Amino acid sequence: MASDSENNMDREIILADFQAAINGVIPQENGILQSNLSSVASQANIYGTRSQATPAAPPAAPAVASSSSSAFCPALPSRHIVERQPRMLNFRVEYRQRTVEVVIEEGSVVGEIKQILETELQVPVSKMQLKGWKSGDLSDSVVLQSLHLPKNNSLYVLTPEITPTASTSQNSVLQESLNQNFLLVISHREAQRDYNLNFPGSRTIQEVKRNVSDLINIPVRHQQWEGWPASASDSMTLAASGISYPCHHLSVCRRSSPANTREPTEECADVHMVSDSEGDDFEDASEFGVDESEMFGMGTSTGCRKAPLMPENTENEVDALLHFTAEFTTRYGECHPVFFIGTLEAASQEAFYGKARDRKLLAIYLHNDESVLGNVFCSQMMCADSIVSYLSQNFITWAWDVTKEANKARLLTMCTRHFGSVVAQTIRTYKTDQFPLLLIVMGKRTSNEVLNVIQGNTTVDELMMRLMGAMEIFTAQQQEDIKDEDEREAREMVKREQDEAYQLSLEADRKKREAQEREQAEQLRLQQIQKEADDEKEAIRLSLEHALPPEPAEEGGEPISKLRIRTPSGEFLVRRFLGSTKLQVLFDFVASKGYPWEDFKLLTTFPRRNITQLDPASSLLEAKLFPQETLFLEAKE
């Protein structure tokens, strides 16, 4: 019996252990934490040992195991435990001039981030607003896992209840700019296309580059940008990077990769060596601070040739110049003149054909890789800060590579078309070892003039002096052009004002004429109306006159009433009527004389009576207008 009870107890313990193991594995969707796993294993070993060595252990152990099943997994083989590490999230949190990096488990809540920030920033959680969530403001109880966040995230803290001090006023502006939208006008140089993109100030430069890569099909690592502030880094937000608000202009292109663009047959071509006669010009080469092998383009004894600045037989001048700029930057660095990306005709238009105040000199840089002067001229002269600054302010700089004969022939054709055959013939006269050349071209009224041709065997000071000399000539000509242009604009302004005054006069005359025509038309209309009314009155008068009974004789059998009627003009109307004649006949008689009873009233002298108010059907006898009576007409009010 004792053995049966012991077996039953062992069976109950094993079943309890199995149930605890199931409860410990299934609820943990994200796996068991490593820190808990070690404790679980140790507890499992201890418990398993106890169950085997002391079969008579009290049955309370299974109850303890079930109550802490989430962290306890006893007696199961290790292959049955699903071991998953918790996913960690990185948060880059900006507050005023500080940045705090927070790493936290995905199973945590938003409030835990605030508690960490409270320790780092010394800002109470109650006065802290954590912004930057894509789904809007979140409560502290929201679990991060439910937001499906990426591994790296950017947030920022606002503290509206904490008044910033004078030292943090600039940081307050930064916090406000994090909520603003920046319009980035991004020019894709290869495609010659502009993109207008809106980004919040909290977006990092790296995120902008990743978004742009989907538009231009250039990976971030191959992107070459212009326009970002010098102090900006990819980890900065747009608000803190120093870009212009609300609009900032940038340009991007594919970064040149010389290793991929070189032809295998040219990678180890022979290096152009310097003859004794050519070397005489470089006895003082050490003054430039480079050794001889670097000056001649020979980095090693094998001397592999660099990729050409411009591909041969390129069909598109813009593509050729983009390649030139990218390769020039690869060779000599970012500090170099801003080369105009466009045709020679477009560069000439930009330099010569704007307003006189905006015109510039055109500097045409002609490069030849076969010349021993190329490396020194580019690295020491064209990339000198003073030269770069002076060219950028006063010149439109256009470049071309004449190393290949096909490219040189194309250049001569362009120069002949835009500057005449003299310039093309001048370029032909220079030998390879006299390159690079810098042609200074000035636009004039009738034709363009080459002021100077600077060869490669020069110094920075001499180059600057010759550029300044050309600039003096150009400035004198520009002042004359500005004066002429101002005078022409003044004349055109006077002419425009005269034309405007003339047009205003014409407009005033037209309006006056139209007013007169309208007035005349109105008068004609009124006259027509009046004529129609008069004609109607005359017709009525004639009809009344024809309808009057004949005037009776003075001596007759019937009573006769003789009436004298004084008109408003002082005249008298005299007529005899039968005593039995109705008042309406008297009214018709007066109306036939031009005094309708609708407009006039007929009055007796004494006593004063208004006859027109009597019944028109009554007779003269009844109206006591017999045997004679004097009446007078008066207009109704």
Steps between C-alpha positions, in 0.01 A plus 500: 500500500787735576652439159167566326461830686855597412441416129178704500682794656780477242242486222323810638829685529596415139155607372527825696845559362380440143202734547730770642734460204212541253375811683855640503560466125169569326413851645844642413457593135832683493690224674660482847741772610857381526528624858193298597608199298805436712294519818241269344765245413647511847160467660412214265814311591443552870137399478571200282766379741266544790221306332727206428692491829206571731188341359315575822527878447188694594247552216516883543776530241273467196284784627802727528609403151164583347484838669833609349476308176599799285853489642531135593543205264616192696606153396455545120788422264676811365392432140135563602567862616440765227779745579445842333691814586286814554505751212675821601403843363734798468362849559692819423329766712576872453433757770618855447876469444526145632460160338428189708531145365245261654509122443196316633314172450211490256272371775543819703250786513539864400508611864822304559676711236387814680631363830843444343490853354401643838826365643709622206341842443388583855153580366194367689287255304190711573650797312640298213340457156656229283445587134594344168277191498367426153157414642469825697517561874498184712407430861760367741330158514538421128720193439777565249444161337150605392646790297708273271796738515826461303819427688624864489267789584525876554295690761514839666390638834296816554458668839247781448450546875871561559600852392835488316774726627686749285770241436243259358310745279681376193413143596134603533507616139645162406217321679244708312672424170468128570124545449545698178504357149802565278463518121807342339544585132727215388655518154594165348781610272524190278126495429479882492190481714395680817307346789309711755481291817355592841663355813434570869781665693539188713605292196873422486718566197563126471126435478466768229776333299331162533168644380666679208679179395161352408431795267834529323594131513840573657596319824596724791862386490527610136330838544706818466329808643552872476324758713510349848664727760865414567427414864207269421527125554270216399383446857381861541136597466405752234413752771848479653697472176498874422313482167287792383134519605244461351675404174850361440661410166714189459645303212588133476672277250661158489842496660768430244668161541829513311572135565185401313529743212855430391558287197713194568728588215569845650552412864871453464581707195838658462555829677595805295857565599667840502787570265805690608385809317161489672655450840674838485173671580463306826831555676310676781222245526581444865355841580151354451550253781471180290757253388587451135322170454172649632534807281528291185214270597723204595406361838704179465765357275235313303308828447138397428317769303196663662151481355443773236324817609266468203399191301577499130230569240236587757171594335367719780703799619317506834590137572860569398526796739339306783762231449771768484388656830471167680842378384662838572361481855630146541847606391541837666240521776180689567661847498500602135317752280134435437496375143199603294295192406364570155598579144752768410214698349307481828808612695541796263135593543538482877813718500433759228131546429340585830463846649823701493533489879470121501745424218823317567814396322511154348798285602549199272730242659657260248664190648741256336613193693801464268649824634744479789361827634148367560542361853681804638267751337185324623617418853699816572325770294144398410438360850659788692244663731570850369463393136185296569341792685594756235377285211175419678421867567595652166503226234287234340746210478452245221736206449593254227750218464698504172710191575311303237515631145127451449422719805750762383342510153158544657629788714647677195166468322318653799752786529475578129123513522486723810823706491620485142784323323768717665445342841500150355821573313655640819427175685652299215830687532562382857699182542415221739767596753356854521168372635295546714363824358264747665328722243345821638215608270306827528168563334474818289221666310581359160727204572671315783865572569773279650675726748770260613631148456671373816730202450578226747856616584393772742481563873208577729603865534544545125169325432323726750661813350390404149148421618485836677635677190228343288248597765612865485444509125165329541395735781573807288298356214226392741469852641447637149246228431322576828493870413366429152249255639385748766459771237315263274277389784441866592400575140282194493349604832418847361357340190298258707372786715410699188329195353316444825396867514388481138306184568343661806405802287350275236314313770371823650388624154334169433314510830399864438379414152309201629343719771395756241358230279309355792369847592391567142336164479319568826386838374374345178318236699340760725411714202345201333302423812391861530405510133296187536330646807432828320366316198276298723377815675440669165306206374288501813450875471388474137265216578346704782476805279317300232267349757385839640144600417468814287494833675134619529386836367453793739129514442323171521214333667713325764686664787857599403796516740790719394829402667829689509797284603835657589805288420824502706661712225236774546299430187123444508303223341144614424221264391125463523343179629143388539394515863423130481853417386684257727813607690689226314453699175650804673794287617549364147494852358772612742703180424466563125672831560797321661391496863389145591307479817739233633767773520293815560215598723224741401408752770231768542606850609252574777414306689799279423387155391684216334276404209715196411399337826128509401322217328587518129143378420337804660391792278626854493172614650543259787854620550366860512707601199209693341442734326865596499803432713868581508727205584875458515733204454759403757753218476460217744777453752 
